[in-house]
């Protein structure tokens, strides 16, 4: 069975060494036992778990949610689906918020372009308004 140093594991998983140590401290991945002589060794399973964490982060899951995902049994699809559905709701809400911001910015930019330098900048004016 192949073993990896922490730096090799970090490189393979696309994370930093300190990230692996942090994941160990918070219980996302187990800390390998320290041998009497030499360095801790990481297995292929450890690397798979690190890759799992990175993929879950790319999907928008935070570390607490990832910890829950890791604790679920592979066959527990209902709870996993509920977590993913909740994450989708969060992402959909953020997209709506960003679309609203984009619409507001487009309106402000258009008002600035039609201003022709006649008064203060409409963008600065809008940001400065008390509500």
Secondary structure, 3 states (H helix, E strand, C coil): CCCECHHHHHHHHCCCHHHHHHHHHCCCCCCCCCCCCCCCCECHHHHHHHHHHHHHHHCCCCHHHHHHHHHCCCCCHHHHHHHHHHHHHHHHHHHHHHHHHHHHHHHHHHHHHCCCCCCCCHHHHHHHCCC
